[in-house]
């Protein structure tokens, strides 16, 4: 017997099947398959409010993709959800994949997080729980979250800015890094060395995710990268490569690198280390920009 779908149901039904399939993969721990499935079914650039048209009369799609820790404290599952933006510029809302209203069309901006949201009204962003109860009295001119190449939230912190000063909060709006910097880059946070690049005036340095300074803010250029060196056996043959996370710095026309010691603290600058090509390109781009 053939199963018939009305025209308005077909895409929505397929979407539900896709989401259920991804959820099933998550439950059984097939994380690599989940990332592949996300690539296949993701319809937008996961920027939050941009993407392809949703079902029916809904607007652009909004992807919420993140890792959720399990009760054992060691394992995680990948959670993938799709929503759709409603309304128009200045009066935005959101519905879920079934058409259920998540946010009424009244906001200037919406950022949905796993257990909270950031909503923009009257030109300012504020943190709320999922019941729209205010979580913090703080209001921000700018906010931003960090996502990886798959669109998955890759940092627990949220970049915030007020009156031109940058800092970071957790996802409940609690201030973690005081908003006192001229720039802050969440993307520089690395799982192997979880520090964040900050800028004061024309100089860069790094703080940890508690806001404490790790690398002094004294370098005209500083960026995290990977130093790759060949592995050579006793016969002088190259058998592979070894990689190490480092912060590459530039000062007084000299390049150097800062590494982690065995306690996780930064070493002194090694001014004999040459940066990789990617760092040179980033430095040249920073001069041009």
TAHU-V713328 format. One line per field, one symbol per residue. ss: DSSP state (H for helix, E for strand, - for the rest). Layout:
ss = ???
This chain:
ss = ------HHHHHHHHHHHHHHHHHHHHH---HHHHHHHHHHH-----------E------EEEEEEEEEE------EEEEEEEEEEEEE--EEEEEE----EEEEEEE-EEEE----EEEEE--EEEEE-----E-----E-EEE--E-----E----EEEEE--EEEEE-----EEEEEEE-EEEHHH------EEEEEE--EEEEEE----EEEEEEE-EEEEEEEEEEEE-----EEEEEEEEEEEEEE--EEEEE-E-----E---E------HHHHHHHHHHHH-
